[in-house]
Amino acid sequence: MQESLKSFHSYLTHNNLKLTKQRMLIFKVFMSGQDEMSPEDLLNIVQDVDEGISRSTIYRTLKHLHSAGIARCIHRGDGTTYYEPMGDQSCRMICERCGRTIPIKNPYFECIQKETARQQGFTLFRYQCVIHGLCSACIEQEYTAPPGTTTHSKQRRPA
């Protein structure tokens, strides 16, 4: 968390902003969470500690965390937006219909990332990879739909 705090502080300083008590509280609460959370979830948790923190302060701070490379923004197919702390390495698949997130835990995939960076003469610090598609449950639901019904994603069948 110390490296992330340094990055956040550096970002704020570079943008002529201060690391206020409210931003620090939001940062600590956000970074202590392991899972994605909506701005509303974060607001509810933070307001248990400081009722004076407004919804707009949460949104602005999340924007700053995202711009500083500390938070990842996840847009769901239903229009909801979630945020999660950036890890060093992260790969996941996201279903565009139901929003299910499936982490990719594959040592070969990690090797490919590192080897690709090496071949390009690139020093790799961290990476994030997001693969969008349809999960097996949504694909099965699409193919087992009663005759005559249509789903909006029929055009996006896997090749």
C-alpha positions as CSV (number, residue, x, y, z in Angstrom):
1,M,0.0,0.0,0.0
2,Q,3.0,2.3,0.6
3,E,3.9,2.4,-3.1
4,S,0.3,3.2,-4.1
5,L,0.2,5.9,-1.5
6,K,3.5,7.4,-2.9
7,S,2.0,7.3,-6.4
8,F,-1.2,8.9,-5.3
9,H,0.6,11.6,-3.4
10,S,2.8,12.3,-6.4
11,Y,-0.2,12.4,-8.8
12,L,-2.0,14.9,-6.5
13,T,1.1,17.1,-6.1
14,H,1.7,17.1,-9.9
15,N,-1.9,18.2,-10.4
16,N,-1.7,20.9,-7.7
17,L,-4.0,19.0,-5.3
18,K,-3.6,18.2,-1.7
19,L,-3.8,14.9,0.1
20,T,-6.6,15.9,2.5
21,K,-7.8,13.9,5.4
22,Q,-10.9,12.9,3.4
23,R,-8.9,11.8,0.4
24,M,-6.6,9.8,2.7
25,L,-9.6,8.1,4.4
26,I,-11.1,7.2,1.0
27,F,-7.7,5.9,-0.2
28,K,-7.3,3.7,2.9
29,V,-10.8,2.3,2.7
30,F,-10.5,1.7,-1.0
31,M,-7.1,0.0,-0.8
32,S,-8.2,-2.2,2.1
33,G,-10.9,-3.8,0.0
34,Q,-9.9,-6.8,-2.1
35,D,-12.9,-6.8,-4.3
36,E,-14.5,-4.4,-6.7
37,M,-16.8,-1.9,-5.3
38,S,-19.2,0.7,-6.6
39,P,-18.9,4.4,-5.6
40,E,-22.0,3.9,-3.5
41,D,-20.4,1.0,-1.6
42,L,-17.4,3.1,-0.9
43,L,-19.5,6.0,0.2
44,N,-21.4,3.9,2.7
45,I,-18.2,2.5,4.2
46,V,-16.5,5.9,4.4
47,Q,-19.5,7.7,5.9
48,D,-19.4,5.2,8.8
49,V,-16.1,6.9,9.7
50,D,-16.8,10.5,8.5
51,E,-20.4,11.5,7.7
52,G,-19.1,14.8,6.2
53,I,-17.7,13.1,3.1
54,S,-20.0,13.7,0.1
55,R,-20.9,11.6,-2.9
56,S,-19.1,14.1,-5.1
57,T,-15.9,13.8,-3.0
58,I,-16.0,10.0,-3.5
59,Y,-16.5,10.3,-7.3
60,R,-13.7,12.9,-7.6
61,T,-11.3,10.8,-5.5
62,L,-12.1,7.7,-7.5
63,K,-11.3,9.7,-10.7
64,H,-8.0,10.7,-9.2
65,L,-7.2,7.2,-8.0
66,H,-8.0,5.9,-11.6
67,S,-5.9,8.7,-13.2
68,A,-3.0,7.9,-10.9
69,G,-3.0,4.3,-12.0
70,I,-4.1,3.0,-8.6
71,A,-7.7,2.1,-9.4
72,R,-9.1,0.0,-12.2
73,C,-12.5,1.0,-13.6
74,I,-14.8,-1.9,-14.5
75,H,-17.8,-1.1,-16.8
76,R,-20.5,-3.7,-16.6
77,G,-22.9,-4.6,-19.5
78,D,-25.8,-3.3,-17.5
79,G,-24.3,0.2,-17.2
80,T,-22.9,0.0,-13.6
81,T,-19.4,1.0,-12.9
82,Y,-17.2,-0.6,-10.3
83,Y,-13.6,0.1,-9.1
84,E,-11.0,-2.1,-7.7
85,P,-7.4,-1.6,-6.5
86,M,-4.8,-2.3,-9.1
87,G,-2.6,-5.2,-8.3
88,D,0.8,-5.9,-9.8
89,Q,-0.5,-8.4,-12.3
90,S,-4.1,-9.0,-13.1
91,C,-5.9,-10.8,-15.9
92,R,-9.6,-11.6,-16.1
93,M,-12.4,-12.4,-18.4
94,I,-15.6,-10.4,-18.2
95,C,-19.0,-11.6,-19.5
96,E,-20.6,-8.8,-21.5
97,R,-24.1,-10.1,-20.8
98,C,-24.2,-10.9,-17.1
99,G,-21.1,-9.0,-15.9
100,R,-19.5,-12.1,-14.3
101,T,-15.7,-11.7,-13.8
102,I,-13.5,-14.7,-14.0
103,P,-9.9,-14.3,-12.9
104,I,-7.3,-15.9,-15.2
105,K,-4.8,-17.9,-13.2
106,N,-2.4,-19.4,-15.7
107,P,1.4,-19.4,-15.4
108,Y,1.8,-19.7,-19.2
109,F,-0.1,-16.5,-19.6
110,E,2.2,-14.7,-17.2
111,C,5.2,-16.1,-19.1
112,I,3.8,-14.8,-22.4
113,Q,3.4,-11.3,-20.9
114,K,7.0,-11.3,-19.6
115,E,8.5,-12.7,-22.8
116,T,6.6,-10.3,-25.0
117,A,7.9,-7.4,-23.0
118,R,11.5,-8.8,-23.1
119,Q,11.3,-9.3,-26.9
120,Q,10.3,-5.6,-27.3
121,G,13.1,-4.4,-24.9
122,F,10.4,-3.3,-22.4
123,T,10.9,-3.5,-18.7
124,L,7.7,-4.9,-17.3
125,F,6.5,-3.6,-13.9
126,R,2.9,-4.8,-13.8
127,Y,0.2,-5.7,-16.3
128,Q,-3.5,-5.9,-16.6
129,C,-5.4,-7.9,-19.2
130,V,-9.1,-7.9,-19.7
131,I,-10.8,-10.3,-22.1
132,H,-14.5,-9.5,-23.0
133,G,-16.9,-12.1,-24.2
134,L,-19.7,-14.4,-23.1
135,C,-19.4,-16.8,-20.2
136,S,-20.4,-20.4,-20.7
137,A,-23.7,-20.0,-18.8
138,C,-24.8,-17.1,-21.0
139,I,-23.8,-19.0,-24.2
140,E,-25.8,-22.0,-23.0
141,Q,-28.8,-19.8,-22.2
142,E,-28.6,-18.3,-25.7
143,Y,-28.5,-21.7,-27.4
144,T,-31.2,-23.2,-25.3
145,A,-33.6,-20.2,-25.6
146,P,-37.1,-21.3,-26.8
147,P,-37.7,-21.1,-30.6
148,G,-38.9,-17.7,-31.7
149,T,-37.2,-15.7,-28.9
150,T,-34.4,-13.5,-29.7
151,T,-31.6,-12.1,-27.5
152,H,-29.8,-8.9,-28.3
153,S,-26.5,-10.7,-28.4
154,K,-27.3,-13.3,-31.0
155,Q,-25.1,-11.3,-33.4
156,R,-22.1,-11.8,-31.1
157,R,-21.9,-15.5,-31.3
158,P,-18.3,-16.8,-30.8
159,A,-16.5,-17.6,-34.1
